[in-house]
């Protein structure tokens, strides 16, 4: 089961994000699935996930998610990812910057019958916004700086 679920998470990122196959969302995100950490409120089901997908995919039409590592146990899979793309769309609430981004993230997913039933996501969107020039620089750990 663990190896099978590792293959599923790789397929999710390849088909949905890298290939932009919207229909793969319906195939792989359970109707009762919940996605945490991508928006302020959890995304519930494929129809609630798709607006987030479209917004992000339009902002970064060439998005590439590279799954660097996977760890699986039972019905859960952890994927450590690198995300790359060029900001070419206006859907993030500001004009396209035409700047490239590269940031990392971790997704923990729980699978049932080949579908995501719950996902906990932690992607470094602050670094992405900094690379786009729309977020303040990170504060250093040195209070005297």
N, C-alpha and C positions, 0 to 999 in steps of 0.2 A: 504493500500500500504506500509506504513512504517514497519509494523510487518512482512509483506511478504519479504521486502527487508532485514530486519534484519536476517531472516532465510537464505536468499540467501548468505549473506556475511559469515555466519557461514559455510554454505555448501561449499563455495569457498575455505576457508582455510582448511576445513576437507578433501574435495575430492582432491583438487589440491596438497596442500602441505603435509598434514599428510598421505594421502593414495597414493600420487604420480600418480594420474590418469591424464595423459597428455590429454586424450580425453575430460576431463572436462574443459580444457582451451578453446577448440573449442566450447563447449556448453555454457560457461559462460562469455567469453570475446568477445565482439562484433567485427565483422570484421573491423569496423571503430573506435574501442575503442582505448583509449590512456592511457598509464600508466606513470605517472610522478614520479620522485624521486628515482627510483631504479638503474638507470644508468645515465651517463651524459646527454644523449639524451632521449627524451620520447620514450617509447616502443609503437609502433603502430600496433594494430591488434594481433591476436593469433600467427601468424607465427613469428612476431618480438619479442613477449613475450617468446616463447618457448626456445630460446637459453639461456636467463637469467635463466629461470626455470631449465633447464638441468644443467647449470653451478653450480647453488646453490644446487640443489638436489644431484648432484654427490659429492660436497664438504661435504654435511651434509645428508647422505642417511637416517638417522634416525630423520630428522628434525620433530619437533612438534611445531605447532603454536596453542597457546591457546588463544581463544578470551575471554578476561576478561570482557569487557563491550561493549555494542553497544548503539548508539543513532541514531535515524532516524527521518528525517523530509522530507516529500515529497518523491522525488526520490533519496535522498542522505542518506547514512549510514556512520557513523563513527564507526570504530572498534579499540579498544585499545587492543593490543596483547602482549603476552610474547612468545618469540621464544627460543627454546632449541634444542640442537643437539650436536653431537660429530664430530669434523672436521676429516674426514676420506678420503677425496679425494684431488687430486692435481689441481683442476680446478680453484682455486682462484689466480693462478699465483705463488704459492709456495707449497712446499711439505706438505702433510698432517701432522698435529701436533699431532693428536690423543687427542687433548684437548677438553673438553666440553665448550660450550658457553651457555650463557643465557643473552638475551637482550630484550628490549622492542621496541614497535613501534605503530604508529597510521596510519591507512589507512582511507581515506575519499573516498567513491566510489559513483558514480552516475549510476543509473540503468535504463534500458529501456527494456521492454519485457523479463525480467529475465536474462539480460546480462549486464556486466560492460561496460559502454560507456566512462567513464573517471574515473581515480583513481589518487589521490594525496597521496603519501606514504612518511612517515618520520620514518624510522627505525634506531635505534642507532647502525649503522655499526661500528662506532669508538669504542664503547665498545666491540663489537664482535672482531675486529682486535686486541684490547688490550688484550683480553682474550686469543687470539691465539699467542700473543707475537710478533706481527709484526707491532705494532703501538706504537708511543711514549706514555708515561703515560699522563693522562689528567693534564693540568695545573691547579693549584689551583687559586682561586679568589684573593689570597693574593699576591700582587706585591712584598712584602718584603720576601716572603718565599724562 
